[in-house]
Amino acid sequence: MGLVLIVGAVFFVLSDNKSTLWGGESEFAVRDTAQIVKIFMADKAGGKVLLEREASGMPWQLNLTMKGHPKIVKMLLTTLRDLEIKYPVSKKAHNAVIKELASTGIKVEIYTNAHRIALGSLRLLPYLKKERVFYVGSATADNMGTYMIMEGSEKPYVVDIPGFRGFVAARFTTKPEDWLSHEILRIPYTRIASVSVQSLTDNSRNYKIQKQTEGYSFTDTYTKQIVQSYDTAALYTYLDGFKDVNFELDLSMKLSQHQIDSIVKNAPPLFELHIQETLGKSYDIRTFKKEREDVEDDTPTEFSPDRLYALMDGKLMLVQYMTFDRLVRPVEYFYTPQVNRE
């Protein structure tokens, strides 16, 4: 009977949470990520990323002024939730790992919303709690784990996510562009009061759509004619395209203001978009042709057939024609089948 109890006790300890087995200095994971409202990461080269939100469910802000990418931040939260100790670093590798973490490790600070008084459902005196501070190093030799150490500790560990083949170090990047939302517009058609398209190269792409008490008015601004009969389904499909418009690359994070001004001044303009929301907010987007980067002597055009520049609120972005072509449809797209398109 005594032997059975001993075996049972040993099994319980070994099957218990690994971080509990090795002490608080190995508690890297934050299981309740809904309470996380601030994540700060910094590397030894000066790279820094600050992700913040006011509360659970609220959008993430990047470095105070930009929108965080919701899917990328969600992946980081999932990573923080699922982190587990794989094994402690061996004595043989200890000094080398400590040196590597000290010289190239990324510092990670996790903050949560907490209350100094928490009794049942009663929550009083809210404050920002520093939940975790640890350093993330490189991957192990087999790329199946990542070296980590808690701040103030001298015991590094190899950490992974159970069931995940690979290492998690890459998810703790300090490049702001990796966390930046690629959002340009998120406007449901119900909030659109008007859309104006002005093409500088194609007269068939000049029009204005305006919300009325019932339905919409459609004006060909090149001919100055009101289109009395238009395809309602086509118009609603067009307006629905403004709910998810994204850029490929934020060039304002890579180019100097002088370079941006030069592109805006010298690149051939394409079209201008003006969108007005029902609550008053407006957006102005100007687009320009982008030079090809693979020009050869026999290339028929010097401009990219796939990408163009877009300028909004002083921010220059690289965007794709496949995204913007649906926002600058020709007038003929909106004609009803019985309307003569010639």
Phi, psi and omega in degrees: 000317179298319180297320179298318180295321180295313179299318180296320180295318179297317179298320180297315181296314183290332181269354179288168180307133184296323181294327176292321180298322184260002175097171184296339182285003177242014180276077181279325186286150170239103189291323181263082184287347178297335181273352180286127180235353181207132176227123179241132179229138181215141176251176184284347182266003179100357177289135182220144175223129177237119178247127183220150171214157183287324181196173179302134181089348179275155180293151180271139175255143180251122177049040171076329189244348186241161178274133176281152179281113187300321183289321180291318178295321178299322178295323177294318179297320177296321178298313180297326180289323191261358180302136175218151176289130175269311174188157176289151176294138182293158178300325181296321183265355188306305186297320180294319180292318178300317180296318180293318179296323180291329186265329185229000182295147177264124179280132181235124177244129181244128180239143178232159170282131180218172180228138180288336175237118179224099180236104184063237178271357181279125178231120181228156176056069179291149176204165179269116184260129174282103189279317182214146168221119179212170181244136180251125181256207183274179178280157175289170184301328180269005180059025182247012179196170181228137177284132177218156177211140177284148178299133180087354181264161174243011182245102176280155180228159169263124187241145176211183173244118180306131180087351180259123179268110182141194181236153187263358183304322183296341181279351178253059182275145180255018176269116182305324182296337179288339183253358186284134173294139179267017183289133169252306180226141173222073185240109174294149186300334180293341181261000183273120177271322179199154174225129176240130178240128176232113177266139179262003181229348186218111183295340181280359181242049177230109182198169177222131176248128184227133180287135178245179178304320174230116178075209185223154169258148181230120183239128172279104186283349175280314178270350182061032179252138174276125179278108185286326183237112178231163181281107183300318180297319179295320180295316180293324176298319178297310181296327180294341180290347182273359183280347184207080181245124186232157173258164178271319184210135176271100183288342179293341178272351184242334184253154175283164178298326178297318179294320179296314179300323181294318179296314181297325182283323189256336182287137179298128180287152181246293181207166178234140179240135173231121180241131179243129177272158181297333180268004173110338181291140182230159181225136176236124181235129175245140181237155183219153175292147178248134179293148176287150178257356182238037183293131174236169185302326183263011179289127185290337180221149181267358182250150182294134176275353186247330188230155178213170176265146174227135181240123177216127180055037178080357180262124179265128184233152170264124183231172182249145177300325182297337176276316188271339179301326181284350178264350181231047179302150174290159181304323182301334180300330186267355181293144171286156184306327185277353181280135177293123185268003181269000000 
